[in-house]
């Protein structure tokens, strides 16, 4: 079943800051990685362009969140793969 999520989040142009908030939500609550979350938002709004600093922080957030969830689940294999693939 496809995930249907309706979120309204706006700033002046809706290109970087509000986009980053929605991407962070998708990473946190839906479990997407940065690339999947970005493409999901891009399908809904073609003009998005999170700034480089936000992209860096979102990728870092995804790695930390994935690591924290692996620790909570006791998944040593996932933790080891995280160390070898930092962009996932």
Kinemage of the C-alpha trace (Angstrom):
@kinemage 1
@onewidth
@group {chain A} dominant
@subgroup {mainchain}
@vectorlist {calphas} color= white
{ca unk a 1} P 0.000 0.000 0.000
{ca unk a 2} L 1.336 3.446 -0.906
{ca unk a 3} L 1.883 6.023 1.789
{ca unk a 4} L -0.420 9.011 1.431
{ca unk a 5} L 0.811 12.009 3.319
{ca unk a 6} L -0.635 15.494 3.065
{ca unk a 7} L 1.489 18.193 4.632
{ca unk a 8} L 1.193 21.934 4.281
{ca unk a 9} L 4.413 23.727 5.048
{ca unk a 10} L 5.255 27.120 3.608
{ca unk a 11} L 7.818 29.866 3.719
{ca unk a 12} L 8.261 32.863 1.408
{ca unk a 13} L 9.088 30.877 -1.736
{ca unk a 14} L 8.744 27.285 -0.518
{ca unk a 15} L 11.982 26.306 -2.220
{ca unk a 16} L 14.562 25.575 0.483
{ca unk a 17} L 13.549 25.977 4.128
{ca unk a 18} L 10.039 24.521 4.074
{ca unk a 19} L 11.212 21.833 1.661
{ca unk a 20} L 13.891 20.819 4.151
{ca unk a 21} L 11.315 20.548 6.942
{ca unk a 22} L 9.137 18.230 4.838
{ca unk a 23} L 12.168 16.123 3.830
{ca unk a 24} L 13.184 15.843 7.502
{ca unk a 25} L 9.650 14.688 8.329
{ca unk a 26} L 9.785 11.994 5.633
{ca unk a 27} L 13.174 10.821 6.913
{ca unk a 28} L 11.971 10.700 10.509
{ca unk a 29} L 8.407 9.466 10.268
{ca unk a 30} L 8.260 7.507 7.013
{ca unk a 31} L 11.789 6.080 7.166
{ca unk a 32} L 12.999 7.364 3.802
{ca unk a 33} L 16.618 8.224 3.108
{ca unk a 34} L 17.481 11.708 1.851
{ca unk a 35} L 17.347 10.843 -1.852
{ca unk a 36} L 13.954 9.127 -1.655
{ca unk a 37} L 12.495 11.924 0.456
{ca unk a 38} L 13.878 14.584 -1.903
{ca unk a 39} L 12.419 12.851 -4.969
{ca unk a 40} L 9.073 12.391 -3.242
{ca unk a 41} L 8.860 16.117 -2.480
{ca unk a 42} L 10.146 17.001 -5.951
{ca unk a 43} L 7.317 14.996 -7.552
{ca unk a 44} L 4.829 17.159 -5.663
{ca unk a 45} L 6.675 20.464 -6.155
{ca unk a 46} L 9.121 20.729 -9.064
{ca unk a 47} L 10.813 23.987 -7.970
{ca unk a 48} L 12.386 22.715 -4.740
{ca unk a 49} L 16.059 23.372 -4.101
{ca unk a 50} L 17.237 22.935 -0.509
{ca unk a 51} L 20.435 24.870 0.100
{ca unk a 52} L 23.705 22.986 0.438
{ca unk a 53} L 23.848 23.415 4.222
{ca unk a 54} L 20.354 21.969 4.677
{ca unk a 55} L 21.203 19.012 2.409
{ca unk a 56} L 24.320 18.274 4.460
{ca unk a 57} L 22.343 18.429 7.719
{ca unk a 58} L 19.525 16.250 6.359
{ca unk a 59} L 21.962 13.555 5.229
{ca unk a 60} L 23.670 13.703 8.629
{ca unk a 61} L 20.259 13.518 10.363
{ca unk a 62} L 19.359 10.405 8.373
{ca unk a 63} L 22.641 8.670 9.313
{ca unk a 64} L 22.225 9.520 13.010
{ca unk a 65} L 18.596 8.464 13.071
{ca unk a 66} L 19.367 5.172 11.324
{ca unk a 67} L 22.210 4.491 13.749
{ca unk a 68} L 20.033 5.311 16.782
{ca unk a 69} L 17.298 2.987 15.542
{ca unk a 70} L 19.827 0.221 14.934
{ca unk a 71} L 21.194 0.657 18.458
{ca unk a 72} L 17.686 0.528 19.899
{ca unk a 73} L 16.992 -2.653 17.942
{ca unk a 74} L 20.384 -4.160 18.771
{ca unk a 75} L 21.176 -4.558 15.063
{ca unk a 76} L 24.976 -4.873 14.967
{ca unk a 77} L 25.047 -5.789 11.258
{ca unk a 78} L 23.237 -2.567 10.327
{ca unk a 79} L 25.643 -0.546 12.467
{ca unk a 80} L 28.626 -2.090 10.684
{ca unk a 81} L 27.141 -1.341 7.260
{ca unk a 82} L 26.551 2.265 8.334
{ca unk a 83} L 30.260 2.710 8.991
{ca unk a 84} L 31.107 1.470 5.489
{ca unk a 85} L 28.372 3.476 3.667
{ca unk a 86} L 28.037 6.963 5.228
{ca unk a 87} L 25.762 8.403 2.487
{ca unk a 88} L 22.917 5.914 2.901
